[in-house]
Amino acid sequence: MDGSVVGLIIFSTILLLLASGIWVAPALIIGGGIALAMFSSVPVGSLMASTIWDASWHWPLTALPLFIWMGEILFRSSLSSDMFRGLSPWLSRLPGGLLHVNILGCGMMAAITGSSAVTAATIGRMSMRELDQRGYDPSLSIGTLAGSGTLGLLIPPSIMMIIYGVLAQQSISRLFIAGVLPGMLIIALFMIYVGIRALLNPKIAPVETTRLSFAQKMRMTGPLLPVIGLIFVVIGSIYGGYATPTEAATIGVLGAFVLSAASGSLTWRSCFEGLMSAVTMSCMITFILAPAFFLSIALGFVGVPAAIAAYVESLSLSPYMLIAILTVMYIVLGCFLEGASMMVLTAAVVIPLVTAAGFDLIWFGIFLIITIEMSQITPPVGMNLFVLQGLTGKDLGTVTRASMPFFGLMVLAIAIITVFPQFVLAPVSFITSR
């Protein structure tokens, strides 16, 4: 049977299983097992056992629980309140005022937690009440949190980058480097949009009249500086080639313990809760990744990636058209699947496809993560939408409408990095050539 037809059968089966409520990992195993049992003579059991075992102890995955644990420790400290107090004096007089605290605060929290939902929830708990009391437009307040919260997937250290690096067999350090400028680009687009909206309609963002001296601003920012320093040490050690991601994550965990203890928020209870949360999250991701490797091997044996790549090549699509099609595909999938599931489900086919089309896999990883970011604010399963619905008490439709301008800005960011791929690749080339 033609590989494209086999692929359609397998992916339809997996989607049907997911729609019926079966977990992602068993659905991937069943799909791979059906592919091998029905369309090849390969022994299913032995290949499944060896592939899943090999994937479960993949070395780059060791950085995953450590970065998650670092974020969990800091998440349980006084970080969110320190961040709001530390950033607001410097940003309050910009057009848009404290709305910029949401954007930059989420950008900083993203560098700590690597999680979109945690980023939106942490900054939102602190800022929403303050913004409401000061008369800021609720829709724009929600939108900045929803859009900026997605930066948790892009700004390193990012859990999604680690997952993609393992799936695509790419350097996680290079992915971390490649994600910085696109992350800053999206932050800049968000801040420019908010500033323009505030200039056109000053009522949506009241002008802050309080003036503080430079010394007062520095005193308010003081508690935030150690956390910023820890981020620079962790990321800088990777960029400078002094540490691998796993070693940098270890430094991050030790530093997070020191900062949490210094702030008085480190207790046996918070330590245990942070450790268990990191273990739970890491096991969940590994439980999805290992079957994804099995599915990828199974589809390779039955010729699905090669058949689809040949079909797409026969269409003679331009690179821009292929990226446009993939963008629409991931936006649609994001309406129904969670980000990690979407990535592992499509990797077996899409990665060989874009490789055959001549795209750099580091660049494609950043493109893919931005599209997955967009899925965090698309109904009906956008995680950030549910987080903000719970925080604000607004209905899902209101939260979704508030998020849509920021969805559009992320589409613009994809267009920019597609037309100017060196925006992603130049920092990688510069740092790795040193």
C-alpha positions as CSV (number, residue, x, y, z in Angstrom):
1,M,0.0,0.0,0.0
2,D,1.2,3.5,-0.8
3,G,3.0,5.2,2.2
4,S,0.8,8.3,2.1
5,V,-2.3,6.1,2.4
6,V,-0.7,4.2,5.3
7,G,0.1,7.5,7.0
8,L,-3.5,8.7,6.6
9,I,-4.8,5.5,8.2
10,I,-2.3,5.6,11.1
11,F,-2.9,9.3,11.9
12,S,-6.7,8.9,11.6
13,T,-6.5,6.0,14.0
14,I,-4.4,8.1,16.5
15,L,-6.7,11.1,16.3
16,L,-9.7,8.8,16.8
17,L,-8.1,7.3,19.9
18,L,-7.3,10.8,21.3
19,A,-10.8,11.9,20.6
20,S,-12.1,8.9,22.6
21,G,-10.2,10.0,25.6
22,I,-7.2,7.7,25.5
23,W,-3.9,9.2,26.7
24,V,-1.4,10.5,24.2
25,A,1.3,7.9,25.0
26,P,-0.9,4.7,24.6
27,A,-2.5,6.2,21.4
28,L,1.0,6.7,19.9
29,I,2.0,3.1,20.8
30,I,-1.1,1.7,19.3
31,G,-0.7,3.7,16.2
32,G,2.9,2.5,15.8
33,G,2.0,-1.1,16.6
34,I,-0.8,-1.1,13.9
35,A,1.6,0.3,11.3
36,L,4.2,-2.4,12.0
37,A,1.7,-5.3,12.4
38,M,-0.4,-4.5,9.3
39,F,2.1,-3.0,6.9
40,S,5.5,-4.6,7.6
41,S,7.1,-7.9,8.7
42,V,9.1,-6.3,11.6
43,P,8.6,-7.9,15.0
44,V,6.4,-5.3,16.9
45,G,7.2,-6.4,20.5
46,S,11.0,-6.4,20.3
47,L,11.2,-3.1,18.3
48,M,8.8,-1.4,20.7
49,A,10.7,-2.5,23.8
50,S,14.1,-1.5,22.5
51,T,13.0,1.8,21.0
52,I,11.1,2.9,24.1
53,W,13.9,1.8,26.4
54,D,16.5,3.7,24.4
55,A,14.4,6.8,24.3
56,S,13.7,6.8,28.1
57,W,17.4,7.4,29.0
58,H,18.3,9.8,26.2
59,W,21.1,12.0,27.7
60,P,19.7,15.5,26.7
61,L,16.5,14.6,28.8
62,T,18.5,14.9,32.0
63,A,18.3,18.7,31.7
64,L,14.5,18.6,31.6
65,P,13.7,17.7,35.3
66,L,16.5,20.0,36.5
67,F,15.2,23.1,34.7
68,I,11.6,22.3,35.8
69,W,12.8,21.9,39.4
70,M,14.7,25.2,39.2
71,G,11.4,26.9,38.1
72,E,9.4,25.2,40.8
73,I,11.7,26.3,43.5
74,L,11.6,30.0,42.4
75,F,7.9,29.8,41.7
76,R,7.3,29.1,45.4
77,S,9.5,32.0,46.5
78,S,8.5,35.7,46.6
79,L,9.6,36.1,43.0
80,S,6.3,37.3,41.6
81,S,5.8,40.1,44.0
82,D,9.5,41.1,43.7
83,M,9.1,41.1,39.9
84,F,6.1,43.4,39.9
85,R,7.6,45.8,42.4
86,G,11.0,45.7,40.6
87,L,9.7,46.4,37.1
88,S,6.9,48.8,37.6
89,P,9.0,51.9,38.6
90,W,10.9,51.6,35.3
91,L,7.9,51.0,33.0
92,S,5.0,52.9,34.5
93,R,5.7,56.1,32.5
94,L,5.8,54.5,29.1
95,P,2.7,54.7,26.9
96,G,0.7,51.8,28.2
97,G,2.2,52.0,31.7
98,L,2.0,48.9,33.9
99,L,0.8,46.8,31.0
100,H,4.4,46.6,30.0
101,V,5.1,44.9,33.4
102,N,2.9,42.1,32.2
103,I,4.9,41.7,29.0
104,L,8.4,42.0,30.5
105,G,7.4,40.2,33.6
106,C,6.2,37.2,31.6
107,G,9.4,37.3,29.5
108,M,11.5,37.1,32.7
109,M,9.3,34.4,34.3
110,A,9.6,32.5,31.0
111,A,13.4,32.4,31.5
112,I,12.8,30.9,34.9
113,T,9.9,28.4,34.6
114,G,10.0,27.4,30.9
115,S,6.2,26.9,31.1
116,S,3.5,29.0,29.4
117,A,0.7,28.3,31.9
118,V,2.9,28.9,35.0
119,T,4.2,32.1,33.5
120,A,0.7,33.5,32.8
121,A,-0.6,32.4,36.2
122,T,2.3,33.7,38.3
123,I,2.4,37.2,36.7
124,G,-1.4,37.3,36.5
125,R,-2.0,36.7,40.2
126,M,0.1,39.7,41.0
127,S,-0.8,42.2,38.3
128,M,-4.5,41.7,37.5
129,R,-5.8,43.1,40.8
130,E,-3.3,46.0,40.6
131,L,-4.3,46.9,37.0
132,D,-8.0,46.7,37.8
133,Q,-7.7,49.0,40.8
134,R,-5.8,51.6,38.7
135,G,-8.4,51.6,35.9
136,Y,-6.6,49.8,33.1
137,D,-8.6,48.3,30.3
138,P,-9.5,44.7,31.4
139,S,-9.4,43.4,27.8
140,L,-5.9,44.7,27.2
141,S,-4.7,43.5,30.7
142,I,-5.9,40.0,29.9
143,G,-4.5,40.1,26.3
144,T,-1.0,41.1,27.4
145,L,-1.0,38.2,29.9
146,A,-2.3,35.7,27.5
147,G,0.1,36.6,24.7
148,S,3.1,37.2,26.8
149,G,2.5,34.0,28.8
150,T,3.2,32.0,25.7
151,L,6.9,33.2,25.9
152,G,7.4,30.4,28.4
153,L,7.8,28.1,25.5
154,L,10.3,30.2,23.5
155,I,12.6,32.0,25.8
156,P,15.3,29.7,27.1
157,P,15.6,27.5,29.1
158,S,12.5,26.2,27.4
159,I,10.9,22.7,28.0
160,M,9.7,22.7,24.4
161,M,13.1,23.3,23.1
162,I,14.4,20.3,25.0
163,I,11.6,18.1,23.7
164,Y,12.2,19.3,20.1
165,G,16.0,18.9,20.4
166,V,15.5,15.3,21.5
167,L,12.9,14.5,18.7
168,A,14.9,16.2,15.9
169,Q,18.4,15.2,17.2
170,Q,19.5,18.8,17.4
171,S,21.7,20.6,19.9
172,I,19.7,22.0,22.8
173,S,22.4,24.6,23.4
174,R,22.0,25.9,19.8
175,L,18.2,25.9,20.2
176,F,18.5,28.0,23.4
177,I,20.8,30.5,21.5
178,A,18.4,30.6,18.5
179,G,15.4,31.4,20.7
180,V,16.7,34.6,22.3
181,L,16.2,37.1,19.4
182,P,12.8,35.8,18.3
183,G,11.7,36.0,22.0
184,M,12.9,39.6,22.1
185,L,11.2,40.3,18.8
186,I,7.8,39.1,20.1
187,I,8.3,41.1,23.3
188,A,9.0,44.2,21.3
189,L,6.0,43.7,19.0
190,F,3.8,43.3,22.0
191,M,5.1,46.5,23.7
192,I,4.9,48.5,20.5
193,Y,1.3,47.4,20.0
194,V,0.3,48.3,23.6
195,G,2.1,51.7,23.3
196,I,0.3,52.5,20.1
197,R,-3.1,51.5,21.6
198,A,-2.4,53.7,24.6
199,L,-1.4,56.7,22.5
200,L,-4.5,56.4,20.3
201,N,-6.8,55.9,23.3
202,P,-5.2,57.1,26.6
203,K,-8.3,55.9,28.6
204,I,-7.2,52.3,28.3
205,A,-4.0,52.9,30.2
206,P,-4.0,55.7,32.8
207,V,-0.9,57.9,32.9
208,E,1.1,57.2,36.1
209,T,1.9,60.5,37.9
210,T,4.1,59.2,40.6
211,R,7.8,60.1,40.1
212,L,10.6,58.2,41.7
213,S,14.2,59.1,41.9
214,F,16.8,56.7,40.4
215,A,17.9,55.6,43.9
216,Q,14.3,54.8,44.9
217,K,13.9,52.7,41.7
218,M,17.1,50.8,42.4
219,R,15.9,50.1,45.9
220,M,12.6,48.7,44.6
221,T,14.4,46.6,42.0
222,G,17.1,45.3,44.4
223,P,15.3,42.1,45.4
224,L,14.9,41.2,41.7
225,L,18.5,41.5,40.8
226,P,19.7,38.2,42.3
227,V,17.1,36.3,40.2
228,I,18.2,38.2,37.1
229,G,21.8,37.3,37.9
230,L,20.9,33.7,38.2
231,I,19.2,33.7,34.8
232,F,22.3,35.3,33.2
233,V,24.6,32.8,34.9
234,V,22.6,29.8,33.7
235,I,22.0,31.0,30.2
236,G,25.4,32.6,29.9
237,S,27.2,29.5,30.9
238,I,25.5,27.7,28.0
239,Y,26.1,30.5,25.5
240,G,29.7,30.8,26.5
241,G,30.4,27.1,26.1
242,Y,31.3,26.7,29.8
243,A,28.6,24.3,30.6
244,T,26.2,21.9,28.9
245,P,22.5,22.4,29.4
246,T,22.4,19.7,32.0
247,E,25.3,21.3,33.9
248,A,23.8,24.7,33.6
249,A,20.5,23.4,34.9
250,T,22.3,21.9,38.0
251,I,23.8,25.4,38.6
252,G,20.3,26.8,38.3
253,V,18.8,24.4,40.9
254,L,21.6,25.2,43.4
255,G,21.2,28.9,42.8
256,A,17.4,28.7,43.2
257,F,17.9,27.0,46.5
258,V,20.3,29.7,47.7
259,L,17.9,32.5,46.6
260,S,14.9,30.9,48.1
261,A,16.7,30.3,51.4
262,A,17.9,33.9,51.4
263,S,14.4,35.2,50.9
264,G,13.0,33.1,53.7
265,S,10.6,31.2,51.5
266,L,12.5,27.8,51.5
267,T,10.7,25.3,53.8
268,W,10.7,21.5,53.9
269,R,7.1,21.7,52.5
270,S,7.9,24.0,49.6
271,C,11.0,21.9,48.8
272,F,9.0,18.6,48.7
273,E,6.1,20.2,46.7
274,G,8.6,21.6,44.2
275,L,10.4,18.3,43.8
276,M,7.2,16.3,43.4
277,S,5.9,18.7,40.8
278,A,9.1,18.5,38.8
279,V,9.1,14.7,39.0
280,T,5.4,14.6,37.9
281,M,6.0,16.9,34.9
282,S,9.2,15.2,33.8
283,C,7.6,11.7,33.9
284,M,4.6,13.0,31.9
285,I,6.8,14.4,29.2
286,T,9.1,11.3,29.1
287,F,6.0,9.1,29.0
288,I,4.9,11.0,25.8
289,L,8.4,11.2,24.2
290,A,9.3,7.5,24.4
291,P,6.2,6.3,22.5
292,A,6.8,9.2,20.0
293,F,10.2,7.7,19.1
294,F,8.5,4.3,18.6
295,L,5.9,5.8,16.3
296,S,8.6,7.6,14.4
297,I,10.6,4.4,13.9
298,A,7.4,2.5,12.9
299,L,6.4,5.1,10.3
300,G,9.9,5.0,8.9
301,F,9.7,1.2,8.4
302,V,6.5,1.5,6.4
303,G,7.8,4.4,4.3
304,V,5.3,7.1,5.4
305,P,7.8,10.0,5.7
306,A,9.4,9.3,2.4
307,A,6.1,8.9,0.6
308,I,4.8,12.2,2.0
309,A,8.0,14.0,1.2
310,A,7.9,12.7,-2.3
311,Y,4.2,13.8,-2.7
312,V,5.0,17.3,-1.4
313,E,8.0,17.6,-3.7
314,S,5.8,16.7,-6.6
315,L,3.6,19.7,-5.8
316,S,6.6,22.0,-6.5
317,L,5.7,24.2,-3.6
318,S,7.8,27.3,-2.9
319,P,9.5,27.4,0.6
320,Y,7.1,30.2,1.6
321,M,4.1,28.2,0.5
322,L,5.2,25.1,2.5
323,I,5.7,27.2,5.6
324,A,2.3,28.8,5.2
325,I,0.7,25.4,4.9
326,L,2.5,24.1,8.0
327,T,1.5,27.2,9.9
328,V,-2.1,26.7,9.1
329,M,-1.8,23.0,9.9
330,Y,-0.3,23.7,13.4
331,I,-2.8,26.4,14.2
332,V,-5.7,23.9,13.4
333,L,-4.0,21.1,15.4
334,G,-3.5,23.6,18.2
335,C,-7.2,24.0,18.6
336,F,-7.5,20.4,19.7
337,L,-4.1,19.2,21.0
338,E,-1.7,20.3,23.7
339,G,1.6,21.7,22.5
340,A,3.9,18.8,23.4
341,S,1.4,16.3,22.0
342,M,1.2,18.2,18.8
343,M,5.0,18.3,18.5
344,V,5.6,14.6,19.1
345,L,2.6,13.5,16.9
346,T,3.8,15.3,13.8
347,A,7.6,15.1,14.2
348,A,7.9,11.7,12.5
349,V,6.5,13.1,9.2
350,V,7.2,16.9,9.3
351,I,10.9,16.8,10.3
352,P,11.9,14.6,7.3
353,L,9.7,16.8,5.1
354,V,11.3,20.1,6.1
355,T,14.8,18.5,5.9
356,A,14.0,17.4,2.3
357,A,12.8,21.0,1.5
358,G,16.2,22.4,2.7
359,F,15.2,24.1,5.9
360,D,17.6,24.3,8.8
361,L,16.3,22.2,11.6
362,I,17.3,24.8,14.3
363,W,15.4,27.5,12.4
364,F,12.4,25.1,12.0
365,G,12.5,24.4,15.8
366,I,12.0,28.0,16.6
367,F,9.2,28.3,13.9
368,L,7.5,25.3,15.4
369,I,7.7,26.5,19.0
370,I,6.2,29.9,18.0
371,T,3.3,28.1,16.3
372,I,2.8,26.0,19.4
373,E,2.9,29.2,21.4
374,M,0.0,30.4,19.3
375,S,-2.0,27.2,20.2
376,Q,-1.8,28.3,23.9
377,I,-4.3,31.0,23.1
378,T,-6.6,29.3,20.6
379,P,-9.9,27.7,21.8
380,P,-11.0,25.2,22.8
381,V,-7.9,23.8,24.6
382,G,-5.6,26.8,24.8
383,M,-4.1,26.4,28.3
384,N,-3.4,30.1,28.8
385,L,-7.1,30.9,28.1
386,F,-8.2,28.6,30.9
387,V,-5.6,29.9,33.3
388,L,-6.8,33.5,32.7
389,Q,-10.4,32.5,32.8
390,G,-9.8,31.2,36.3
391,L,-7.9,34.2,37.4
392,T,-10.3,36.9,36.1
393,G,-13.7,35.1,36.3
394,K,-14.4,36.2,32.7
395,D,-16.0,33.8,30.2
396,L,-13.8,32.0,27.7
397,G,-15.1,34.1,24.8
398,T,-14.1,37.3,26.4
399,V,-10.6,36.0,27.2
400,T,-10.2,34.6,23.7
401,R,-11.2,38.0,22.0
402,A,-8.7,39.8,24.3
403,S,-6.0,37.4,23.1
404,M,-6.5,37.6,19.4
405,P,-4.5,40.8,18.7
406,F,-1.5,39.1,20.3
407,F,-2.2,35.9,18.2
408,G,-1.9,38.1,15.1
409,L,1.4,39.6,16.3
410,M,2.8,36.1,16.7
411,V,1.8,35.4,13.1
412,L,3.7,38.6,12.1
413,A,6.7,37.3,14.0
414,I,6.6,34.0,12.0
415,A,6.5,36.0,8.8
416,I,9.5,38.0,9.9
417,I,11.7,35.0,10.8
418,T,10.6,33.3,7.6
419,V,11.7,36.2,5.4
420,F,14.8,36.9,7.5
421,P,15.9,33.4,8.8
422,Q,19.2,34.9,9.9
423,F,17.3,36.5,12.7
424,V,17.2,33.0,14.2
425,L,20.5,31.6,12.8
426,A,22.9,34.5,13.0
427,P,23.3,34.3,16.9
428,V,23.9,30.6,16.6
429,S,26.6,31.1,14.0
430,F,28.2,33.9,15.9
431,I,28.4,32.2,19.2
432,T,29.4,28.7,18.0
433,S,32.1,30.1,15.8
434,R,33.9,31.7,18.7
